[in-house]
Amino acid sequence: DDGDSRRRVFEDAGEGLAGVAEMIAGNDDEGVTASLSRLSHQVGVEGRVSFVGGVYGAVKEAYLQHASALVLPSYSENFGNVILEAMAAGCPVAATAEVGASAIGLEAGAGVVIPGDPVKMAEALRKFLDDPALATMGMRGRLVARRDFSWDAIAVRMTAVYESLMPTNNAKERVSH
């Protein structure tokens, strides 16, 4: 049951992540913020968990630049653009394997893939947040995001794809005339 799973996440976060301030951001398409807020009170973590809703633009970038880490514990996430946004901001990332971009963070050395089980997730997050290489992960993520996912990098790759699809030089001459 989703409610039991959420409760376990908060309880385990309360025990395993004591002292860690948590900000939960994002659209509430599923309508769970109110129940999560009540749950945070029930398990005694309300003083260090804040719910900020959707954040965009400069505010999102500022949050990511000042965060110790971005955690995306999703059971179903198509890609997870916020992983790349966090990497570009120099923020280390932790995401479940169901997040499409989790492998990018892992391969870049910019973060970790965490288990979806709440108890194991809390353990993995504690280890991740205590890792002395956390800052280095953020720097690696920034470099990889700029090198591979900037608009300039994407334009170069797209140009190469289009050029590879064009016939030989004769076709280029016909197109230019």
N, C-alpha and C positions, 0 to 999 in steps of 0.2 A: 504494500500500500504506500502511495506517495507521501501521505502524512507521517507514517511511521519512519520512512526513509529520511524525510526532512528533519524530524525530531532527532533521529540518531546523528545526523550531520551536526546539528546545533549542540547536542549533548557532547559529542566527541570533540567538537571545536572548543567547547567550554573547558573540557578537561585537557585535551592535547595541545591546544593553542592558547593557553592562558597567557595573558599579557600582549596578545596580538590584537591590534585594532583592525576591524574588518569593515569595509565599505562595500555594500551590495548595490551595484549600479546596473542600469539597463531598463529597457521597456518591460512593462509587466503585462505582456500579452496574455499570459495564462491567469492573471488575476490572483497571484499568490502573496503579494507583498503584505497585505493585512494579516494573513495567517502566519507568515514568517515573523512578522513583528511581534504578534502575540506569543508565538513560540519562543522567540528570543527572551521575552520576559519570563516565561514559564521555566526556562532552564537557567536563568540568571546570567545571560550574556548581553543583555540589552545595553549596558553601559559601554560596551566596546564594539557594538554592531550598529552601523547606520545604513539606512536605506535612502538613496538619493535619487532614484528614478533614472530616466534617460538623461544622458549627458552627451554633449556634442561639441564639435569644433575645438576652440581654444580651451574651454573648460575641461573637456575630455583629455586633451593633450597635457594640460597642467596636472590633472590627477595622475595620469600615467607616468609623467616625469618625476613625480614626488612619491610614488608608491614603492614599497619594498618589492612588490611582485604583483603580477596579475594572475588570478586564479580563475579558470573557466571550467567548472565541474559540470559538464553537460552530459546527459545521456543520449542526446540527439542534436548535433550541431552540424549543419551542412558544411560550412567551411570555418567560420570563426575569424572574420576580418580583424576583430579586436586583438587577436594574437599578433598579427603583423603591425597593427597600430602601436601596440605595447613595445614590440621589438624596436620599431622606429624611434620610440621615445626613450629607449635604453632601459626599459623595464623588463626584468626577467619574467618568464612565463611558466605556468604550470597548468596543464589541461588534461582532461581525460582523453583516452584514445578515441572516443566517439566524436571528438572535435577534429574536423578535417585538417586544420592547420597545426595540430599538435605535433605532427611529425616534422614540420618545418622548424619549429622551435627546438626540438630535440636534436635534429640533424645539424642545426646551426650552433649547437652548444649554448643556446640562449635560454634553456629551461628544461623542464622534465615533463614526462607523461605520468600522471597520477592515477591510481586505481579509483574506480567508481564506488566501491564499498566504503561507507562512511568511516568505519574504524580505521581501515587501511589508508584511506584518504588523509585523515587527520595525522596519522603517523608519517606518511610521506611528506605532507606539507610542513610538519615540524622539522623534519630532516632537511628539506629544501630551504626553509627560511633560516635555518642555522648554518647552512653551508657557507664557509668562508669565501667560496668562489662566486657568490651571488652577484656581486658588482661586476665581476668579469663576464658573467653570463649576460648581463644587461648590455655591456659594451659590445660583446660578440653579436648580440641581436641587432643592435643599432647598425653595425657594419654590414651585416647580411641583408637587413631590410633595405638599406640605401643602395647596396651593390646590386641586389637581385630583384627588388620590388618597387623601386622608385619609378616614377613615370618615364624618366629617361631610359632606364634599363628595360622597361617594358616596351618602349617605342623601338629600341634597337632590336629586341627579339622579334617583335611583330614585323618590322621591316625585313628582317632576315627570312621570316616565314613567307611573306608575300614574294620576295625575290626568288625564293626557292620554288615557288609555284609557277613563276613565269617561264615561258619557253626561252630558248636561247637568245643570244644578242640580237638576232634578226627581229624577234618580236619586240624587243625594246625599241629598236629603230622605228618600227611601224607604229608603236604607241606614241612616240614623240613627234611624229609627223602629222 
